[in-house]
Amino acid sequence: MKKIFASAFAFDDGKSGISNYVENTLYCLAKNHKVYVAILQKDIKNFSRKHENIHFIPFSNILSNSLLNMLFHLFILPFYISKKYDFIFLTAANRRLMAYYPRYTIATFHDLSQFNVEAKYDFLRMIYIKYVIPLFLKPIKRIIAVSKNTKNDLEKHFNIQSKKITVNYNGVDTQLFNNEQFDFEALKRKLSLQKEYFLYVSRIEYPGKNHLNLIKAYESLPTEVKEQFDLVLVGNAKENSQVVFDYIQNSKDKDSIKVLGFLENEELPAIFSNAKLFVFPSFYEGFGIPLIEAMAMKVPTLCAKNSSLIEIGQNVSKFFDEYNPISIKDSILEVLKDENLQNKMVMNGLNELKKYDWRCHANKIIELYRAR
């Protein structure tokens, strides 16, 4: 049984893809090992997948400030790591690194979408990404990339040696996304959902997640389709989300565009399983966990033809040009009218899911340590 020091300083209040990753990976590691998690005090209550082998090391909520959080993680957190730990596991190396590593370190890197989506982040954050992250990433012994696409980006943008990077796919929580019956009627009443719907699950930000082109595609659908189907957007509001909200408010179809905000993990399976289609128009993804969650809930998936989405959606999803709302609209209509295609997409999705298992992901982390 190994003793693992893990950082969850980039936990995002439990409301992001990274927090999904942190919870599921540490929970699976804890089944056979002791995991000591550095985390902000406020995030302990948001950490839903607790285990007797997960031990929290709480830090002051003062570190909720992004700059303080980053500086503390870089220069002070390493001094909290004693020799009792077998290795350090950094769950989000694209966000938080250390100035030096007192124990053998394995780090997961999620994406470099900042290099591929113009104006995704402000100037200072881009300085951190372009110059600080590569400086402190290179000393790490083993880097996990959550997709081949992310591995390629690490080699291209940071000049990381290929032999240091291991592709280790994200997983899906099979206990949660298991196709059992859910009380969807109660959830419909709670969320005021009255019609069938197309679904997009992603944090709401602009421009990276490309909500506007999806909304424009929905607006261009035939009236009879919009009368039958709403567009439902699920996700926490993040950078420049007001641009999206303002566009919706001025849309002629605003009453049919439902913004549900962040939903608890337990509510997501019902939202997924009752969607007619899942549409993923993001400009760039390091992986795209909602895509495989939709597959697990037997929902036909449509997605942008870029980045890791091509890799994860191959043999399953209908691809479209994410920059062209008409391409998105045409793809929706093509899948919508073809029930045989929908059934084929669902079956192919269930077959592809065999690649994505959090237990396998955690086991590979241990294998990397043992092979050091």
For each residue, the residues with C-beta under 8 A, 3 or more apart:
1: 32 33 34
2: 33 34 86 87 366 369
3: 33 34 36 84 85 86
4: 29 33 34 35 36 85 86 87 88 89
5: 36 38 81 85 87 88 89 103
6: 22 26 29 35 36 37 38 88 89 90 91
7: 10 37 38 73 77 88 89 90 91 92 96
8: 11 22 26 37 38 39 43 47 91
9: 38 39 40 59 63 69 72 73 77 92 95 96
10: 7 18 22 91 92 95 96
11: 8 14 18 19 22 39 40 43 46 47
12: 15 16 18 19 236
13: 19 42 43 46 236
14: 11 19 23 43 46 47 48
15: 12 19 46 203 236 262
16: 12 19 20 203 236
17: 20 21 110 203 287 289 290
18: 10 11 12 21 22 91 92 95 110
19: 11 12 13 14 15 16 22 23 46
20: 16 17 23 24 289
21: 17 18 24 25 91 92 108 110 146 170 289
22: 6 8 10 11 18 19 25 26 91 92
23: 14 19 20 26 27 47 48 49
24: 20 21 27 28 49 171 173 358 361
25: 21 22 28 29 91 108 358 361 362 365
26: 6 8 22 23 29 30 35 37 49 54 91
27: 23 24 30 31 49 50 51 54 358
28: 24 25 31 358 359 361 362 363
29: 4 6 25 26 32 33 35 89 362 365 366
30: 26 27 33 34 35 51 52 53 54
31: 27 28 51 53 359 362
32: 1 29 366
33: 1 2 3 4 29 30 53 366
34: 1 2 3 4 30 53 55
35: 4 6 26 29 30 51 53 54 55
36: 3 4 5 6 55 57 85
37: 6 7 8 26 47 54 55 56 57
38: 5 6 7 8 9 57 59 77 80
39: 8 9 11 43 44 47 56 57 58 59
40: 9 11 43 44 58 59 60 61 63 64
41: 44 58 59 60 61
42: 13 45 46 61 64
43: 8 11 13 14 39 40 46 47
44: 39 40 41 47 56 58
45: 42
46: 11 13 14 15 19 42 43
47: 8 11 14 23 37 39 43 44 50 56
48: 14 23 265
49: 23 24 26 27
50: 27 47 54
51: 27 30 31 35 54
52: 30
53: 30 31 33 34 35
54: 26 27 30 35 37 50 51
55: 34 35 36 37
56: 37 39 44 47
57: 36 37 38 39 80
58: 39 40 41 44
59: 9 38 39 40 41 63 72
60: 40 41 63
61: 40 41 42 64
62: 65 68
63: 9 40 59 60 68 69 72
64: 40 42 61 68 69
65: 62 68 69
66: 69 70
67: 70 71
68: 62 63 64 65 71 72
69: 9 63 64 65 66 72 73 96
70: 66 67 73 74 96 128
71: 67 68 74 75 76
72: 9 59 63 68 69 75 76 77
73: 7 9 69 70 76 77 96 97 98
74: 70 71 77 96 97 98 99 136
75: 71 72 78 99
76: 71 72 73 79 80
77: 7 9 38 72 73 74 80 81 98
78: 75 81 98 99 100 101 102
79: 76
80: 38 57 76 77
81: 5 77 78 85 88 102 103
82: 85
83: 102 103
84: 3
85: 3 4 5 36 81 82 88 103
86: 2 3 4 103 104 369
87: 2 4 5 103 104 105 106 369
88: 4 5 6 7 81 85 98 101 102 103 104 105 106
89: 4 5 6 7 29 105 106 107 108 365
90: 6 7 93 96 97 98 105 106 107 108 140
91: 6 7 8 10 18 21 22 25 26 108
92: 7 9 10 18 21 22 95 96 108 110
93: 90 96 97 107 108 109 133 137 140 143
94: 109 110 111 112 129 133 286
95: 9 10 18 92
96: 7 9 10 69 70 73 74 90 92 93
97: 73 74 90 93 107 132 133 136 137 140
98: 73 74 77 78 88 90 101 105 136
99: 74 75 78 136
100: 78 139
101: 78 88 98 104 105 139 140
102: 78 81 83 88
103: 5 81 83 85 86 87 88
104: 86 87 88 101 141 369 372
105: 87 88 89 90 98 101 140 141 142
106: 87 88 89 90 140 141 142 143 144 365 368 369
107: 89 90 93 97 137 140 142 143 144
108: 21 25 89 90 91 92 93 143 144 145 146 168
109: 93 94 112 137 143 144 145 146 150 154 286
110: 17 18 21 92 94 146 150 286 287
111: 94 146 150 153 284 285 286 287 307 308
112: 94 109 115 116 129 150 153 154 157 158 286
113: 116 117 120 208 283 284 285 286 307
114: 117 120 121 125 126 129
115: 112 153 157
116: 112 113 153 283 284 306 307
117: 113 114 120 207 208 283 284
118: 207
119: 207
120: 113 114 117 207 208 239
121: 114 125 126 129 239
122: 125 126
123: 126 127
124: 127 128
125: 114 121 122 128 129
126: 114 121 122 123 129 130
127: 123 124 130 131 132
128: 70 124 125 131 132 133
129: 94 112 114 121 125 126 132 133
130: 126 127 133 134
131: 127 128 134 135
132: 97 127 128 129 135 136
133: 93 94 97 128 129 130 136 137 158
134: 130 131 137 138 157 158 159 160
135: 131 132 138
136: 74 97 98 99 132 133 139
137: 93 97 107 109 133 134 140 143 158 160
138: 134 135 158 160
139: 100 101 136
140: 90 93 97 101 105 106 107 137 143 164
141: 104 105 106 164 372
142: 105 106 107 164 166 368 372
143: 93 106 107 108 109 137 140 154 160 164 165 166
144: 106 107 108 109 165 166 167 168 364 365 368
145: 108 109 148 150 151 154 165 166 167 168
146: 21 108 109 110 111 150 167 168 169 170 286 287 308
147: 150 151 167 169 286 287 308 311 312
148: 145 151 152 167 308 311
149: 152 153 286 307 308 310 311
150: 109 110 111 112 145 146 147 153 154 167 286 287 308
151: 145 147 148 154 155 162 165 167
152: 148 149 155 156
153: 111 112 115 116 149 150 156 157 286
154: 109 112 143 145 150 151 157 158 160 165
155: 151 152 158 159 160 161 162 165
156: 152 153
157: 112 115 134 153 154
158: 112 133 134 137 138 154 155
159: 134 155
160: 134 137 138 143 154 155 164 165
161: 155 164 165
162: 151 155 165
163:
164: 140 141 142 143 160 161
165: 143 144 145 151 154 155 160 161 162
166: 142 143 144 145 364 368
167: 144 145 146 147 148 150 151
168: 108 144 145 146 361 364 365
169: 146 147 287 355 356 361
170: 21 146 287 289 292 356 358 361
171: 24 292 356 357 358 359 360 361
172: 177 289 292 293 295 296 353 356 357 358
173: 24 176 177 265 358
174: 177 178 296 357
175: 178
176: 173 265 266 268 269
177: 172 173 174 268 269 272 293 296 297
178: 174 175 269 296
179: 273 296 297 298
180: 269
181:
182: 187 269 270 273
183: 186 187 270
184: 187 188 270 273 274
185: 188 189
186: 183 189 190
187: 182 183 184 190 191 193 267 270 271
188: 184 185 191 192 193 194
189: 185 186 192
190: 186 187
191: 187 188 258 260
192: 188 189 258
193: 187 188 197 230 232 258
194: 188
195: 228 229 230 256
196: 228 229 230 276
197: 193 229 230 231 232 258 274 275 276
198: 218 229 230 231 232 275 276 277 278 279 332
199: 232 234 271 272 275 277 278 279 294 299
200: 211 214 231 232 233 234 235 278 279 280 281
201: 234 235 268 271 272 278 290 293 294
202: 209 211 234 235 280 282 290
203: 15 16 17 209 235 236 237 238
204: 209 211 233 235 236 237 238 241 244 245 259
205: 208 209 237 238 239 240 241 244
206: 209 211 212 239 240 241 243 244
207: 117 118 119 120 210 212 240 243 283
208: 113 117 120 205 239 282 283 284
209: 202 203 204 205 206 235 281 282 283
210: 207 213 214 281 282 283 304 322
211: 200 202 204 206 214 215 233 244 247 281
212: 206 207 215 216 243 244 247
213: 210 216 217 281 322 323 324 325 328
214: 200 210 211 217 218 231 279 281 325 328
215: 211 212 218 219 231 244 247 248 251 257
216: 212 213 219 220 325
217: 213 214 220 221 281 325 326 327 328 329 332
218: 198 214 215 221 226 231 253 256 257 329
219: 215 216 251 252 253 325
220: 216 217 325 326 329
221: 217 218 225 226 329 332 333
222: 225 226 333
223: 226 227
224: 227 228
225: 221 222 228 229 333 336
226: 218 221 222 223 229 253 256
227: 223 224
228: 195 196 224 225
229: 195 196 197 198 225 226 276
230: 193 195 196 197 198 256 257 258
231: 197 198 200 214 215 218 253 256 257 258
232: 193 197 198 199 200 258 260 271 275
233: 200 204 211 257 258 259 260
234: 199 200 201 202 260 261 262 263 268 271
235: 200 201 202 203 204 209 261 262
236: 12 13 15 16 203 204 261 262
237: 203 204 205 241 245 261
238: 203 204 205 241
239: 120 121 205 206 208
240: 205 206 207 243 244
241: 204 205 206 237 238 244 245
242: 245 246
243: 206 207 212 240 246 247
244: 204 205 206 211 212 215 240 241 247 248
245: 204 237 241 242 248 249 259
246: 242 243 249 250
247: 211 212 215 243 244 250 251
248: 215 244 245 251 254 257 259
249: 245 246 254
250: 246 247 254
251: 215 219 247 248 254 257
252: 219
253: 218 219 226 231 256 257
254: 248 249 250 251 257
255:
256: 195 218 226 230 231 253
257: 215 218 230 231 233 248 251 253 254
258: 191 192 193 197 230 231 232 233
259: 204 233 245 248
260: 191 232 233 234 263 271
261: 234 235 236 237
262: 15 234 235 236
263: 234 260 267 268 271
264: 267 268
265: 48 173 176 268
266: 176 269
267: 187 263 264 270 271
268: 176 177 201 234 263 264 265 271 272 293
269: 176 177 178 180 182 266 272 273 297
270: 182 183 184 187 267 273 274
271: 187 199 201 232 234 260 263 267 268 274 275
272: 177 199 201 268 269 275 278 293 294 296 297 299
273: 179 182 184 269 270 297 298 299
274: 184 197 270 271
275: 197 198 199 232 271 272 278 294 299
276: 196 197 198 229 299 300 336
277: 198 199 299 300 301 302 332 335 336
278: 198 199 200 201 272 275 290 291 294 299 300 301 302
279: 198 199 200 214 301 302 303 328 332
280: 200 202 285 288 290 291 301 302 303 304 309 313 317
281: 200 209 210 211 213 214 217 303 304 320 322 328
282: 202 208 209 210 285 288 303 304 306 309 322
283: 113 116 117 207 208 209 210 304 306 322
284: 111 113 116 117 208 306 307
285: 111 113 280 282 288 306 307 308 309
286: 94 109 110 111 112 113 146 147 149 150 153 307 308
287: 17 110 111 146 147 150 169 170 308 312
288: 280 282 285 291 292 303 308 309 312
289: 17 20 21 170 172 292 293
290: 17 201 202 278 280 293 294
291: 278 280 288 294 295 301 303 309 312 313 317
292: 170 171 172 288 289 295 296 312 352 353 356
293: 172 177 201 268 272 289 290 296 297
294: 199 201 272 275 278 290 291 297 299 301 349
295: 172 291 292 298 299 301 316 346 349 350 352 353
296: 172 174 177 178 179 272 292 293 349 350 353
297: 177 179 269 272 273 293 294
298: 179 273 295 346 349 350
299: 199 272 273 275 276 277 278 294 295 346
300: 276 277 278 318 335 341 342 345 346 349
301: 277 278 279 280 291 294 295 313 316 317 318 345 349
302: 277 278 279 280 317 318 319 320 328 331 332 335
303: 279 280 281 282 288 291 309 313 317 318 319 320
304: 210 280 281 282 283 307 309 319 320 321 322
305: 309 310 319 320 321 322
306: 116 282 283 284 285 309 310 322
307: 111 113 116 149 284 285 286 304 310 311
308: 111 146 147 148 149 150 285 286 287 288 311 312
309: 280 282 285 288 291 303 304 305 306 312 313 317 319
310: 149 305 306 307 313 314 319
311: 147 148 149 307 308 314
312: 147 287 288 291 292 308 309 352
313: 280 291 301 303 309 310 316 317 319
314: 310 311 317
315: 348 351 352
316: 295 301 313 345 348 349 352
317: 280 291 301 302 303 309 313 314 345
318: 300 301 302 303 331 334 335 341 345
319: 302 303 304 305 309 310 313 331
320: 281 302 303 304 305 324 327 328 330 331
321: 304 305 324 327 328
322: 210 213 281 282 283 304 305 306 327 328
323: 213
324: 213 320 321 327 328
325: 213 214 216 217 219 220 328 329
326: 217 220 329 330
327: 217 320 321 322 324 330 331
328: 213 214 217 279 281 302 320 321 322 324 325 331 332
329: 217 218 220 221 325 326 332 333
330: 320 326 327 333 334
331: 302 318 319 320 327 328 334 335
332: 198 217 221 277 279 302 328 329 335 336
333: 221 222 225 329 330 336 337
334: 318 330 331 337 338 341
335: 277 300 302 318 331 332 338 341 342 345
336: 225 276 277 332 333
337: 333 334
338: 334 335 341 342
339: 342 343
340: 343 344
341: 300 318 334 335 338 344 345
342: 300 335 338 339 345 346
343: 339 340 346 347
344: 340 341 347 348
345: 300 301 316 317 318 335 341 342 348 349
346: 295 298 299 300 342 343 349 350
347: 343 344 350 351
348: 315 316 344 345 351 352
349: 294 295 296 298 300 301 316 345 346 352 353
350: 295 296 298 346 347 353
351: 315 347 348 354
352: 292 295 312 315 316 348 349 355 356
353: 172 292 295 296 349 350 356
354: 351 357
355: 169 352
356: 169 170 171 172 292 352 353
357: 171 172 174 354 360 361
358: 24 25 27 28 170 171 172 173 361 362
359: 28 31 171 362 363
360: 171 357 363 364
361: 24 25 28 168 169 170 171 357 358 364 365
362: 25 28 29 31 358 359 365 366
363: 28 359 360 366 367
364: 144 166 168 360 361 367 368
365: 25 29 89 106 144 168 361 362 368 369
366: 2 29 32 33 362 363 369 370
367: 363 364 370 371
368: 106 142 144 166 364 365 371 372
369: 2 86 87 104 106 365 366 372
370: 366 367
371: 367 368
372: 104 141 142 368 369
